[in-house]
């Protein structure tokens, strides 16, 4: 498989929602690859703490730094496979803040076993990449540099077991038994279930449908009970002159309120991203999205407002400097009917503007 942002031809659509692009050097049964994603971003609201609110990816203001750097070690021999990916950068600092010790630096770590010698049915166990939403943490695989709201508020990683089941040339199914919603260290005694179904009707299109079901009570959120979640995304022609991806999802969190009465709270989002390629080296991408979380299940407003909702638009210039070096320059505008943002004087405002540049290399 090749990077969707590398503009190379490939037999079928790579699922860019997963961290599954391959490369690197192979030494016997071991493949070694690496990745460094650096950036400099400027938020015109100039947050005092240097942190762009609401995001774990590319979230530092006025600072040249590393979003994500990792070494990817993959081992495969007949019916056994393993993967170890230690990660570093501001993404790891923010997204793994709730984990303890060395777990904070485990992007992925898993062991897999092929159940039958003649069938590609695998079970993998460990810290796994998440299938939810159409964007992973790996920016080079996506049409825009920055992440949408969609992946920022679903699990980027899962901890538990995954069963992979091919259903034919066009269909693949996966079943997950996991600790919970983006948890390496389990927050309660229950386990959660996830499902994933991929459909490739032709070499230019991929449809992916995911679900999640689990009890989300914890010390921080003792009122939480069952969480139900489903997303659907589409990836079209990722290496063509015109490329498109779109994702929509809906979540339901059941909770016990102050009066011991059960309540159901929803959040949802939708996005649409397209890229036009002028030539093999230069392209321009654009995104529109909307995120609604009226009860603050996923996003707490920095201005202590009840609920969160915002629109976002953006443009991204992509320049392939070589087959494994990508430069990007992106502008992004956020706006809301509510005053969800702050200006440089810490006053509540309706909008915020980012400008961010990026250089990514993989080997």
C-alpha positions as a printed NumPy array, in Angstrom:
array([[  0.   ,   0.   ,   0.   ],
       [  1.124,   3.547,  -0.716],
       [  0.368,   6.897,   0.848],
       [ -2.815,   8.58 ,  -0.297],
       [ -0.968,  11.887,  -0.278],
       [  1.907,  10.538,  -2.331],
       [ -0.095,  10.662,  -5.589],
       [  1.008,   7.173,  -6.62 ],
       [ -1.136,   4.627,  -8.368],
       [ -2.387,   1.671,  -6.346],
       [ -4.645,  -1.318,  -6.923],
       [ -7.353,  -0.287,  -4.481],
       [ -8.29 ,   2.419,  -2.02 ],
       [ -6.277,   2.447,   1.203],
       [ -8.411,   3.014,   4.286],
       [ -6.948,   6.32 ,   5.477],
       [ -8.946,   6.036,   8.696],
       [ -6.384,   3.463,   9.866],
       [ -2.641,   3.74 ,  10.507],
       [ -1.931,   0.964,   8.031],
       [  0.223,   2.487,   5.307],
       [  3.394,   0.484,   4.883],
       [  6.903,   1.171,   3.683],
       [ 10.435,   1.101,   4.998],
       [ 13.155,  -1.486,   4.658],
       [ 12.635,  -5.223,   5.052],
       [ 15.222,  -7.344,   6.84 ],
       [ 14.165, -10.984,   6.669],
       [ 10.78 , -11.042,   8.447],
       [ 11.146,  -7.572,   9.985],
       [ 10.104,  -4.31 ,   8.31 ],
       [ 11.43 ,  -1.03 ,   9.742],
       [ 10.045,   2.37 ,   8.848],
       [  9.94 ,   5.851,  10.344],
       [  7.913,   9.038,  10.237],
       [  8.423,  12.663,  11.355],
       [  5.654,  15.264,  11.159],
       [  6.872,  18.776,  12.049],
       [  4.868,  22.002,  12.055],
       [  4.656,  25.676,  12.91 ],
       [  1.203,  27.089,  13.565],
       [ -0.114,  30.537,  14.392],
       [ -3.504,  31.112,  15.981],
       [ -4.602,  34.722,  15.457],
       [ -6.466,  34.565,  18.772],
       [ -2.999,  34.11 ,  20.353],
       [ -3.916,  31.783,  23.253],
       [ -1.917,  32.71 ,  26.366],
       [ -1.014,  29.1  ,  27.199],
       [  0.229,  28.395,  23.651],
       [ -2.414,  25.696,  23.219],
       [ -5.04 ,  25.72 ,  20.48 ],
       [ -8.29 ,  24.774,  22.23 ],
       [-10.343,  21.683,  21.359],
       [ -7.549,  19.788,  19.555],
       [ -4.873,  17.195,  20.37 ],
       [ -3.33 ,  17.227,  16.871],
       [ -1.094,  20.093,  15.659],
       [ -2.266,  22.01 ,  18.701],
       [  0.642,  24.304,  19.624],
       [  0.532,  28.034,  18.836],
       [  3.554,  30.081,  17.676],
       [  5.944,  27.203,  18.219],
       [  8.067,  25.176,  15.81 ],
       [  7.724,  21.614,  17.034],
       [  6.984,  17.955,  16.261],
       [  3.384,  16.792,  15.986],
       [  4.251,  13.099,  15.728],
       [  7.441,  11.104,  15.235],
       [  7.657,   7.326,  15.419],
       [  9.593,   4.223,  14.48 ],
       [  7.409,   1.417,  13.127],
       [  8.653,  -2.152,  13.648],
       [  6.624,  -4.912,  11.966],
       [  7.312,  -8.612,  12.133],
       [  5.481, -11.232,  10.076],
       [  6.187, -14.913,   9.501],
       [  3.585, -17.339,   8.232],
       [  0.906, -17.268,  10.949],
       [  2.461, -14.827,  13.42 ],
       [  2.758, -11.066,  13.227],
       [  3.656,  -8.278,  15.638],
       [  3.864,  -4.511,  15.581],
       [  5.616,  -2.054,  17.886],
       [  5.289,   1.707,  17.293],
       [  6.638,   4.041,  19.986],
       [  5.56 ,   7.616,  19.356],
       [  6.651,  11.099,  20.436],
       [  5.494,  14.685,  19.896],
       [  2.808,  17.159,  20.908],
       [  0.096,  14.802,  19.625],
       [  1.276,  12.088,  22.006],
       [  1.545,  14.561,  24.91 ],
       [ -2.065,  15.678,  24.485],
       [ -3.829,  12.559,  23.248],
       [ -2.255,  10.135,  25.752],
       [ -2.421,  12.464,  28.76 ],
       [ -4.791,  10.131,  30.631],
       [ -2.488,   7.104,  30.29 ],
       [  0.201,   6.255,  32.837],
       [  3.963,   5.633,  32.653],
       [  5.441,   4.355,  29.415],
       [  1.926,   3.721,  28.034],
       [  1.916,   7.42 ,  27.12 ],
       [  4.312,   6.641,  24.275],
       [  2.622,   3.566,  22.764],
       [  1.169,   4.58 ,  19.428],
       [  0.581,   0.888,  18.685],
       [  1.86 ,  -2.415,  20.11 ],
       [  0.225,  -5.706,  19.178],
       [  0.696,  -9.426,  18.551],
       [ -1.318, -11.284,  15.911],
       [ -2.025, -14.915,  15.103],
       [ -3.511, -16.325,  11.884],
       [ -6.16 , -18.822,  12.95 ],
       [ -6.096, -20.977,   9.788],
       [ -3.209, -21.568,   7.419],
       [ -5.404, -21.265,   4.325],
       [ -7.615, -18.331,   5.388],
       [ -6.705, -14.717,   6.177],
       [ -8.501, -14.691,   9.523],
       [ -6.373, -12.97 ,  12.16 ],
       [ -6.719, -12.145,  15.819],
       [ -4.558,  -9.286,  17.113],
       [ -4.133,  -8.31 ,  20.744],
       [ -2.636,  -5.189,  22.321],
       [ -2.798,  -1.44 ,  21.66 ],
       [ -4.467,  -1.16 ,  18.263],
       [ -5.249,   1.545,  15.751],
       [ -8.848,   2.732,  15.841],
       [-11.171,   2.462,  12.815],
       [-13.379,   5.404,  13.79 ],
       [-13.734,   8.34 ,  11.361],
       [-11.999,   8.915,   8.039],
       [ -8.752,  10.379,   9.459],
       [ -6.009,   8.804,  11.553],
       [ -3.105,  10.504,  13.329],
       [ -0.913,  10.098,  10.213],
       [ -1.221,  13.407,   8.357],
       [  0.529,  12.286,   5.166],
       [ -2.365,   9.925,   4.425],
       [ -4.99 ,  12.689,   4.372],
       [ -6.198,  15.355,   1.994],
       [ -5.752,  18.165,   4.558],
       [ -2.911,  18.605,   7.018],
       [ -4.886,  19.367,  10.189],
       [ -7.416,  16.927,  11.591],
       [-11.15 ,  17.516,  11.417],
       [-13.22 ,  17.622,  14.595],
       [-14.401,  14.1  ,  13.694],
       [-11.244,  12.103,  14.581],
       [-10.356,  14.364,  17.509],
       [-13.485,  13.217,  19.375],
       [-13.486,   9.491,  18.689],
       [-10.798,   7.006,  19.776],
       [ -7.464,   7.301,  17.983],
       [ -6.377,   4.035,  19.62 ],
       [ -7.987,   0.992,  21.264],
       [ -6.695,  -1.584,  23.717],
       [ -7.885,  -5.181,  23.521],
       [ -8.489,  -7.792,  20.806],
       [ -9.35 ,  -7.466,  17.121],
       [-10.593, -10.236,  14.812],
       [-10.132,  -9.656,  11.064],
       [-12.454, -11.543,   8.742],
       [-12.367, -11.206,   4.918],
       [-15.832, -11.719,   3.435],
       [-14.821, -11.673,  -0.211],
       [-12.914,  -9.538,  -2.697],
       [-14.933,  -6.425,  -1.842],
       [-15.852,  -6.906,   1.827],
       [-13.871,  -7.068,   5.079],
       [-15.272,  -7.279,   8.61 ],
       [-13.603,  -6.655,  11.973],
       [-14.728,  -7.228,  15.54 ],
       [-13.156,  -5.47 ,  18.561],
       [-13.34 ,  -6.438,  22.252],
       [-11.702,  -3.538,  24.074],
       [-11.204,  -1.835,  27.439],
       [-13.289,   1.155,  26.428],
       [-13.386,   4.443,  24.549],
       [ -9.679,   5.195,  23.918],
       [ -8.374,   3.503,  27.069],
       [ -5.198,   1.507,  27.587],
       [ -5.693,   1.558,  31.352],
       [ -9.273,   0.362,  31.908],
       [-11.515,   2.851,  33.716],
       [-14.121,   0.326,  34.915],
       [-14.663,  -3.414,  35.106],
       [-16.702,  -3.648,  31.911],
       [-15.541,  -4.254,  28.354],
       [-16.72 ,  -2.607,  25.144],
       [-17.51 ,  -3.919,  21.676],
       [-16.683,  -2.341,  18.333],
       [-17.445,  -3.431,  14.784],
       [-16.087,  -2.369,  11.412],
       [-17.278,  -3.19 ,   7.908],
       [-15.335,  -2.178,   4.784],
       [-16.803,  -2.272,   1.283],
       [-14.814,  -1.567,  -1.877],
       [-17.253,  -1.564,  -4.821],
       [-14.429,  -0.693,  -7.241],
       [-10.759,   0.417,  -7.12 ],
       [-11.707,   4.078,  -6.672],
       [-14.165,   3.888,  -3.777],
       [-14.308,   2.696,  -0.185],
       [-17.245,   2.761,   2.208],
       [-16.585,   2.079,   5.902],
       [-19.178,   1.631,   8.669],
       [-18.225,   1.408,  12.356],
       [-20.129,   0.946,  15.606],
       [-19.259,   1.153,  19.315],
       [-21.082,  -0.087,  22.415],
       [-19.751,   0.22 ,  25.95 ],
       [-20.268,   1.372,  29.535],
       [-18.388,   4.662,  30.007],
       [-18.681,   5.241,  33.758],
       [-15.422,   6.268,  35.43 ],
       [-14.103,   8.247,  38.404],
       [-14.153,  11.418,  36.312],
       [-17.64 ,  10.708,  34.892],
       [-19.483,   8.553,  37.46 ],
       [-22.863,   9.426,  35.952],
       [-22.04 ,   7.933,  32.55 ],
       [-23.65 ,   4.659,  31.555],
       [-23.895,   3.051,  28.094],
       [-22.448,   4.817,  25.064],
       [-23.69 ,   4.011,  21.558],
       [-21.859,   5.303,  18.513],
       [-21.915,   4.799,  14.746],
       [-20.009,   6.436,  11.907],
       [-20.025,   6.089,   8.14 ],
       [-17.334,   7.42 ,   5.831],
       [-16.538,   7.408,   2.133],
       [-13.158,   7.68 ,   0.401],
       [-13.142,   8.353,  -3.345],
       [-10.228,   8.21 ,  -5.788],
       [ -7.467,   9.15 ,  -3.283],
       [ -4.745,   9.172,  -5.964],
       [ -6.742,  10.801,  -8.745],
       [ -6.939,  14.323, -10.093],
       [-10.017,  14.906,  -7.933],
       [-10.135,  13.13 ,  -4.567],
       [-12.948,  13.213,  -2.013],
       [-13.638,  11.952,   1.485],
       [-16.615,  12.51 ,   3.746],
       [-17.627,  11.309,   7.209],
       [-20.781,  11.528,   9.314],
       [-21.375,  10.143,  12.775],
       [-23.817,  10.112,  15.669],
       [-23.187,   9.288,  19.316],
       [-25.556,   8.681,  22.23 ],
       [-24.406,   8.824,  25.849],
       [-26.788,   7.62 ,  28.534],
       [-26.264,   9.268,  31.92 ],
       [-27.688,   9.398,  35.421],
       [-28.346,  13.029,  36.282],
       [-28.407,  14.878,  39.586],
       [-31.973,  13.722,  40.227],
       [-31.04 ,  10.064,  39.544],
       [-33.084,  10.269,  36.379],
       [-31.696,   8.623,  33.253],
       [-31.029,  10.968,  30.326],
       [-29.934,  10.479,  26.735],
       [-27.474,  12.988,  25.252],
       [-26.497,  13.091,  21.579],
       [-23.58 ,  14.517,  19.648],
       [-22.987,  14.413,  15.906],
       [-20.836,  15.764,  13.101],
       [-20.379,  15.745,   9.338],
       [-17.509,  16.796,   7.098],
       [-16.621,  16.939,   3.425],
       [-13.048,  17.218,   2.094],
       [-11.913,  17.44 ,  -1.528],
       [ -8.557,  17.829,  -3.27 ],
       [ -7.711,  18.957,  -6.794],
       [ -4.334,  17.938,  -8.195],
       [ -2.757,  20.422, -10.611],
       [  0.155,  18.086, -11.383],
       [  1.888,  15.145,  -9.645],
       [  3.599,  17.513,  -7.191],
       [  1.089,  20.28 ,  -6.414],
       [ -2.507,  20.093,  -5.215],
       [ -5.066,  22.163,  -3.314],
       [ -7.496,  20.761,  -0.716],
       [-10.576,  22.214,   0.952],
       [-12.783,  21.207,   3.857],
       [-16.158,  22.141,   5.338],
       [-17.489,  20.615,   8.561],
       [-19.973,  21.012,  11.371],
       [-19.771,  19.601,  14.906],
       [-22.632,  19.647,  17.414],
       [-22.383,  18.559,  21.04 ],
       [-25.279,  20.353,  22.8  ],
       [-24.736,  18.634,  26.166],
       [-20.939,  18.793,  26.186],
       [-20.388,  15.024,  26.151],
       [-17.172,  15.264,  24.126],
       [-16.285,  18.981,  24.154],
       [-16.391,  21.386,  27.078],
       [-16.493,  25.017,  25.942],
       [-13.545,  27.1  ,  27.136],
       [-16.067,  29.836,  27.974],
       [-18.193,  27.615,  30.261],
       [-21.131,  27.762,  27.873],
       [-23.718,  25.009,  27.86 ],
       [-22.965,  22.79 ,  24.898],
       [-20.667,  23.164,  21.908],
       [-21.292,  23.691,  18.229],
       [-19.118,  25.111,  15.484],
       [-18.483,  25.259,  11.756],
       [-15.058,  25.044,  10.16 ],
       [-13.717,  25.743,   6.683],
       [-10.17 ,  25.526,   5.362],
       [ -7.798,  25.415,   2.393],
       [ -4.538,  23.479,   2.219],
       [ -1.731,  23.735,  -0.356],
       [  0.134,  20.426,  -0.749],
       [  3.566,  20.227,  -2.398],
       [  5.373,  16.92 ,  -2.832],
       [  9.037,  17.879,  -2.628],
       [ 10.007,  14.238,  -3.236],
       [  8.417,  10.79 ,  -3.051],
       [  8.751,  10.823,   0.752],
       [  8.812,  14.529,   1.673],
       [  5.64 ,  16.622,   1.819],
       [  5.219,  20.363,   2.493],
       [  1.857,  21.862,   3.395],
       [  0.439,  25.29 ,   4.132],
       [ -3.083,  25.442,   5.543],
       [ -5.468,  28.167,   6.625],
       [ -8.463,  27.317,   8.772],
       [-11.439,  29.356,   9.966],
       [-13.77 ,  28.423,  12.838],
       [-17.049,  30.177,  13.572],
       [-20.062,  29.541,  15.753],
       [-23.396,  31.1  ,  16.67 ],
       [-22.186,  30.833,  20.27 ],
       [-19.056,  32.48 ,  21.62 ],
       [-17.008,  29.274,  21.745],
       [-13.604,  30.915,  21.229],
       [-11.45 ,  33.6  ,  22.849],
       [ -9.477,  36.5  ,  21.403],
       [ -6.004,  37.626,  22.521],
       [ -7.598,  39.502,  25.455],
       [ -9.354,  36.3  ,  26.635],
       [-12.717,  37.766,  25.658],
       [-15.373,  35.34 ,  24.319],
       [-15.77 ,  35.566,  20.528],
       [-17.57 ,  33.689,  17.771],
       [-14.613,  32.824,  15.558],
       [-10.972,  31.831,  15.391],
       [ -8.369,  31.661,  12.602],
       [ -5.347,  29.375,  12.206],
       [ -2.439,  29.418,   9.77 ],
       [ -0.176,  26.392,   9.886],
       [  2.788,  25.084,   7.882],
       [  4.074,  21.533,   7.869],
       [  6.955,  19.375,   6.678],
       [  6.564,  15.586,   6.857],
       [  9.076,  12.892,   5.942],
       [  8.658,   9.114,   5.989],
       [ 11.17 ,   6.379,   5.304]])
